[in-house]
Amino acid sequence: MATTHGARPTVPWWRWRDNPLCRRSDVAEAWLMIATVVLALVLSGFAGITAAGAVDASLDDRREHTRPVPAVLVENARDAAPAPVSESGDGGVWAGVRWTAPDGTRHTGRAEVPADGEKGDKVTVHTDGNGRLVSAPPEGAEAGFQIAMAGITVAFVTAGMVLLVGWIARARLRLRRLDLWEAEWRQVEPTWRKRMTG
């Protein structure tokens, strides 16, 4: 029997011991707790790996359909508006650029470029399969970070949902056990009262 100062004695694994006070609902609650933890670990691991794989495949597909294109700045980058937080996080700005498509047609648009670029500087922009400007796909450590964060986030969310469902089921079991105790006490109380008053 394990004891702690100021706490009542506890018996490890009491729900599985031969105990006349241990009800079927106590054993069910114990198995529910074990099943919840195991299920949370298994499902969160599976969901995290699946999410990481999906993000990795998405980035590969994006790289496959994105091509770097040489372009020329048509304005000074310092005169352009700062870019919002981007995937690369390199503090670039959105500025006007001009580039030539594979079919020979010239296009102009706005792309994220280095903040110190000047009009006439050569820069590299990225276009999709339709020739539209897109942001550069993440590479290396940045891509690895996105993949890992997707896997970790989904794993934690999945584990949290499983644990929440388990907690709700356990709370319902406890409420049912209290209702059963109350019903049994109503049956026993008259006899008990007679003994006390007799």
PyMOL commands that set and color helices and strands:
alter all, ss='L'
color gray80, all
select helices_A, chain A and resi 14-16+24-64+77-79+140-197
alter helices_A, ss='H'
color red, helices_A
select strands_A, chain A and resi 67-73+93-100+106-113+122-127+133-134
alter strands_A, ss='S'
color yellow, strands_A
deselect
rebuild
show_as cartoon
